[in-house]
Amino acid sequence: MDFSARLDDLQQHAAHAKAAAQAAVSESREQLRQRIDQARVDVDLAAMDARQQVGEAAASARSTWAQIKADTAAKLDDLEAKMDRRAAQRDAKLAARQADGAEADAADAIEFAAWTVDHARLAVLDAIDARVYADDLAQQAAR
């Protein structure tokens, strides 16, 4: 498995998210809504993929990761519902509390992403070690 390529993809994905956040700060509310709508489409596609993986990988080690992705997709659905409710609200104090909550959710998501990257690094190193060990045993058995 080419872990370097997958980590490069992850790095590009994170860079894209960072660039989107930086650009969004200076956009109008309408532009921001368009950006959010596109992000929802992207998340929905990823969620559909995760749900499909759960169905396909019921008994494998991937099922755990696929289930985590599906659970995360459900949390994102809840986030979308919050965003929709917020759009319907007109109370400034309520909107400020919701903004505080949304900022806390974003901070939590970033922290979770960092945790996930750390665990991905450990999993990659473990996978490489397992492959080296298996190759060593295969060489010893061939002697």
Residue pairs with C-beta under 8 A, 6 or more apart in sequence:
1 127
3 124
3 127
3 128
7 120
7 124
10 117
10 120
14 113
20 35
20 39
23 35
24 31
24 32
24 35
27 35
36 83
40 80
43 73
43 76
46 69
46 73
47 69
47 70
47 73
47 76
47 77
50 66
50 69
50 70
50 72
50 73
51 70
51 73
53 62
53 65
53 66
53 69
53 70
54 63
54 66
54 67
54 69
54 70
56 66
57 63
57 66
79 105
82 98
82 101
82 102
86 95
86 98
86 102
89 95
89 98
